[in-house]
Amino acid sequence: MIRYAGLILCLIALIGAINIIGADIFIDALSFLLVATGAVGYALLRQDGKSAVNRFGDGAVYFGWLGTVIGLIAIAASKDGYFTEPEKLGPALAVTLLCIFYGYSLRLLSYALEER
């Protein structure tokens, strides 16, 4: 029961911060799909002593970082002028960083769902 209370407090903190900033900038389906699909694949790939939920959480963090690296490579290699036009760079970096946000958010949820 204490674990769920902790999860609720964490979610309240996250949702509060997101609402202050604006929820619309935290939504990117492709970034979420990359992280969630990679996490499922990692959970199936890695067959160690951990539970599937724990492996899913680990995979979400790994793919959050991989998604961010992929996004940074795409920004750096872009011919659209992300570095010469700051109004393009900000939104591109924001979407790139969403992968890390999704990865750690899914990991947080996996802690609550993990059987102990």
Backbone as CSV, one residue per row, in Angstrom:
resi,resn,N_x,N_y,N_z,CA_x,CA_y,CA_z,C_x,C_y,C_z
1,MET,0.823,-1.195,0.000,0.000,0.000,0.000,0.867,1.260,0.000
2,ILE,1.964,1.221,0.746,2.863,2.375,0.796,3.484,2.622,-0.571
3,ARG,3.753,1.555,-1.295,4.336,1.676,-2.628,3.400,2.448,-3.555
4,TYR,2.105,2.150,-3.485,1.136,2.853,-4.333,0.975,4.305,-3.909
5,ALA,1.078,4.567,-2.617,1.027,5.960,-2.154,2.223,6.733,-2.706
6,GLY,3.384,6.091,-2.716,4.573,6.724,-3.298,4.401,6.999,-4.772
7,LEU,3.815,6.029,-5.499,3.557,6.230,-6.926,2.604,7.395,-7.145
8,ILE,1.565,7.478,-6.344,0.599,8.569,-6.489,1.264,9.920,-6.249
9,LEU,2.112,10.010,-5.237,2.823,11.267,-4.980,3.738,11.636,-6.144
10,CYS,4.441,10.639,-6.685,5.313,10.903,-7.843,4.500,11.377,-9.040
11,LEU,3.357,10.734,-9.289,2.519,11.128,-10.417,1.931,12.515,-10.224
12,ILE,1.541,12.839,-9.001,1.028,14.189,-8.721,2.105,15.231,-9.025
13,ALA,3.341,14.955,-8.603,4.438,15.893,-8.876,4.665,16.056,-10.376
14,LEU,4.691,14.938,-11.108,4.903,15.012,-12.554,3.759,15.718,-13.269
15,ILE,2.544,15.327,-12.942,1.380,15.928,-13.603,1.279,17.412,-13.280
16,GLY,1.600,17.782,-12.045,1.589,19.200,-11.682,2.590,19.999,-12.482
17,ALA,3.797,19.482,-12.617,4.817,20.182,-13.399,4.425,20.262,-14.868
18,ILE,3.883,19.174,-15.403,3.474,19.158,-16.802,2.354,20.168,-17.052
19,ASN,1.397,20.240,-16.150,0.287,21.188,-16.328,0.751,22.633,-16.268
20,ILE,1.734,22.930,-15.441,2.249,24.294,-15.364,2.929,24.683,-16.676
21,ILE,3.700,23.768,-17.228,4.440,24.048,-18.461,3.523,23.999,-19.680
22,GLY,2.628,23.047,-19.693,1.722,22.851,-20.832,1.791,21.423,-21.315
23,ALA,0.716,20.701,-21.176,0.703,19.270,-21.471,0.951,18.960,-22.946
24,ASP,0.586,19.858,-23.827,0.702,19.574,-25.256,2.138,19.353,-25.717
25,ILE,3.103,19.949,-25.054,4.495,19.768,-25.492,5.089,18.450,-25.004
26,PHE,4.358,17.718,-24.172,4.847,16.435,-23.662,4.270,15.256,-24.436
27,ILE,3.621,15.524,-25.546,2.981,14.456,-26.304,3.665,14.305,-27.656
28,ASP,4.267,13.151,-27.870,4.846,12.803,-29.157,4.721,11.293,-29.316
29,ALA,3.787,10.879,-30.142,3.458,9.456,-30.276,4.638,8.625,-30.769
30,LEU,5.404,9.145,-31.716,6.521,8.361,-32.255,7.620,8.138,-31.220
31,SER,7.901,9.153,-30.414,8.901,8.986,-29.355,8.434,7.952,-28.340
32,PHE,7.162,8.046,-27.958,6.625,7.075,-26.996,6.639,5.666,-27.583
33,LEU,6.275,5.542,-28.851,6.258,4.237,-29.502,7.653,3.622,-29.557
34,LEU,8.658,4.432,-29.851,10.035,3.939,-29.865,10.424,3.390,-28.500
35,VAL,10.144,4.150,-27.454,10.541,3.745,-26.106,9.747,2.521,-25.648
36,ALA,8.442,2.533,-25.834,7.607,1.426,-25.366,7.895,0.132,-26.133
37,THR,8.047,0.233,-27.453,8.347,-0.956,-28.253,9.721,-1.510,-27.911
38,GLY,10.685,-0.630,-27.758,12.020,-1.076,-27.361,12.019,-1.718,-25.988
39,ALA,11.218,-1.189,-25.072,11.138,-1.759,-23.723,10.543,-3.153,-23.745
40,VAL,9.511,-3.353,-24.552,8.919,-4.690,-24.677,9.925,-5.653,-25.293
41,GLY,10.588,-5.214,-26.350,11.609,-6.053,-26.974,12.720,-6.410,-26.012
42,TYR,13.162,-5.456,-25.221,14.210,-5.709,-24.236,13.738,-6.705,-23.183
43,ALA,12.489,-6.549,-22.732,11.945,-7.473,-21.727,11.894,-8.895,-22.261
44,LEU,11.590,-9.054,-23.543,11.562,-10.388,-24.147,12.964,-10.922,-24.420
45,LEU,13.867,-10.024,-24.779,15.240,-10.407,-25.116,16.034,-10.845,-23.893
46,ARG,15.918,-10.090,-22.849,16.742,-10.307,-21.654,16.071,-11.317,-20.739
47,GLN,16.585,-12.498,-20.691,16.006,-13.540,-19.844,16.954,-13.815,-18.675
48,ASP,16.857,-12.954,-17.669,17.661,-13.168,-16.473,16.711,-13.391,-15.300
49,GLY,17.180,-13.297,-14.097,16.372,-13.576,-12.916,15.341,-12.507,-12.584
50,LYS,15.350,-11.401,-13.290,14.420,-10.311,-12.993,13.036,-10.621,-13.559
51,SER,12.032,-9.962,-13.006,10.672,-10.115,-13.524,10.550,-9.394,-14.865
52,ALA,9.522,-9.749,-15.621,9.290,-9.119,-16.923,9.015,-7.627,-16.763
53,VAL,8.324,-7.254,-15.700,8.024,-5.843,-15.466,9.315,-5.072,-15.187
54,ASN,10.206,-5.661,-14.420,11.488,-5.027,-14.121,12.319,-4.882,-15.389
55,ARG,12.351,-5.935,-16.203,13.101,-5.868,-17.464,12.496,-4.822,-18.397
56,PHE,11.158,-4.708,-18.418,10.492,-3.684,-19.219,10.944,-2.291,-18.781
57,GLY,10.990,-2.045,-17.484,11.425,-0.750,-16.971,12.865,-0.438,-17.347
58,ASP,13.723,-1.437,-17.225,15.116,-1.249,-17.635,15.207,-0.921,-19.128
59,GLY,14.450,-1.663,-19.927,14.451,-1.428,-21.369,13.923,-0.052,-21.734
60,ALA,12.938,0.426,-20.983,12.390,1.759,-21.249,13.462,2.831,-21.050
61,VAL,14.250,2.686,-20.005,15.320,3.662,-19.765,16.377,3.575,-20.870
62,TYR,16.781,2.353,-21.217,17.778,2.194,-22.281,17.291,2.809,-23.592
63,PHE,16.053,2.510,-23.958,15.546,3.022,-25.230,15.212,4.504,-25.156
64,GLY,14.959,5.028,-23.977,14.818,6.471,-23.834,16.111,7.176,-24.204
65,TRP,17.203,6.639,-23.701,18.503,7.233,-24.032,18.867,6.999,-25.493
66,LEU,18.588,5.798,-26.015,18.877,5.528,-27.422,18.058,6.441,-28.331
67,GLY,16.804,6.662,-27.990,15.969,7.572,-28.776,16.514,8.984,-28.772
68,THR,17.034,9.404,-27.630,17.619,10.739,-27.543,18.879,10.840,-28.400
69,VAL,19.707,9.813,-28.360,20.919,9.811,-29.199,20.538,9.835,-30.682
70,ILE,19.544,9.044,-31.061,19.088,9.034,-32.449,18.584,10.421,-32.839
71,GLY,17.819,11.053,-31.972,17.309,12.395,-32.255,18.409,13.422,-32.392
72,LEU,19.415,13.346,-31.533,20.533,14.288,-31.618,21.336,14.091,-32.897
73,ILE,21.503,12.835,-33.292,22.193,12.564,-34.558,21.389,13.135,-35.721
74,ALA,20.070,12.955,-35.678,19.219,13.484,-36.750,19.282,15.008,-36.803
75,ILE,19.306,15.655,-35.647,19.405,17.124,-35.620,20.751,17.579,-36.175
76,ALA,21.824,16.914,-35.741,23.161,17.312,-36.190,23.351,17.088,-37.691
77,ALA,22.734,16.048,-38.230,22.916,15.732,-39.648,21.900,16.423,-40.541
78,SER,20.970,17.151,-39.950,19.875,17.748,-40.710,20.362,18.843,-41.649
79,LYS,19.751,18.865,-42.801,20.025,19.913,-43.782,19.006,21.052,-43.649
80,ASP,18.097,20.954,-42.677,17.035,21.952,-42.504,17.475,23.170,-41.711
81,GLY,18.703,23.227,-41.298,19.209,24.405,-40.625,18.832,24.524,-39.162
82,TYR,18.840,23.410,-38.430,18.503,23.470,-37.007,19.494,24.345,-36.228
83,PHE,20.756,24.332,-36.633,21.748,25.105,-35.890,21.792,26.567,-36.329
84,THR,21.343,26.846,-37.529,21.364,28.234,-37.998,20.063,28.965,-37.697
85,GLU,18.995,28.224,-37.432,17.709,28.836,-37.113,17.243,28.360,-35.736
86,PRO,17.455,29.182,-34.702,17.125,28.770,-33.335,15.658,28.409,-33.131
87,GLU,14.755,28.983,-33.922,13.336,28.657,-33.744,13.030,27.220,-34.159
88,LYS,13.909,26.589,-34.918,13.760,25.174,-35.275,14.487,24.274,-34.276
89,LEU,15.579,24.747,-33.708,16.389,23.927,-32.818,15.654,23.593,-31.522
90,GLY,14.989,24.565,-30.923,14.297,24.340,-29.646,13.273,23.220,-29.710
91,PRO,12.308,23.283,-30.633,11.326,22.208,-30.718,11.942,20.844,-31.062
92,ALA,12.971,20.823,-31.888,13.614,19.556,-32.240,14.287,18.935,-31.013
93,LEU,14.957,19.758,-30.215,15.576,19.245,-28.987,14.528,18.785,-27.985
94,ALA,13.422,19.497,-27.910,12.355,19.117,-26.980,11.810,17.730,-27.311
95,VAL,11.566,17.470,-28.579,11.067,16.151,-28.976,12.120,15.081,-28.699
96,THR,13.368,15.409,-28.941,14.450,14.469,-28.672,14.507,14.100,-27.194
97,LEU,14.357,15.074,-26.319,14.435,14.821,-24.875,13.203,14.099,-24.332
98,LEU,12.118,14.104,-25.076,10.928,13.375,-24.632,11.200,11.884,-24.474
99,CYS,12.107,11.343,-25.265,12.427,9.916,-25.137,12.946,9.591,-23.746
100,ILE,13.815,10.432,-23.205,14.316,10.215,-21.846,13.170,10.336,-20.850
101,PHE,12.326,11.334,-21.032,11.179,11.527,-20.142,10.271,10.303,-20.151
102,TYR,9.944,9.801,-21.338,9.090,8.617,-21.432,9.759,7.398,-20.809
103,GLY,11.048,7.232,-21.057,11.763,6.077,-20.513,11.735,6.045,-18.991
104,TYR,12.057,7.157,-18.367,12.065,7.185,-16.911,10.652,7.162,-16.335
105,SER,9.678,7.709,-17.039,8.292,7.642,-16.572,7.791,6.199,-16.578
106,LEU,8.104,5.465,-17.651,7.711,4.061,-17.699,8.449,3.245,-16.644
107,ARG,9.690,3.595,-16.388,10.442,2.896,-15.334,9.788,3.131,-13.976
108,LEU,9.347,4.335,-13.723,8.665,4.661,-12.473,7.401,3.815,-12.316
109,LEU,6.635,3.700,-13.383,5.432,2.862,-13.339,5.775,1.399,-13.132
110,SER,6.862,0.956,-13.718,7.243,-0.447,-13.552,7.636,-0.760,-12.109
111,TYR,8.187,0.207,-11.393,8.496,-0.014,-9.983,7.222,-0.326,-9.203
112,ALA,6.154,0.378,-9.507,4.890,0.180,-8.776,4.245,-1.146,-9.154
113,LEU,4.397,-1.574,-10.405,3.751,-2.797,-10.868,4.555,-4.056,-10.576
114,GLU,5.802,-3.873,-10.200,6.679,-5.007,-9.953,6.233,-5.774,-8.702
115,GLU,6.176,-7.077,-8.826,5.813,-7.903,-7.672,7.004,-8.076,-6.753
116,ARG,6.738,-8.013,-5.480,7.819,-8.167,-4.500,7.489,-9.257,-3.541
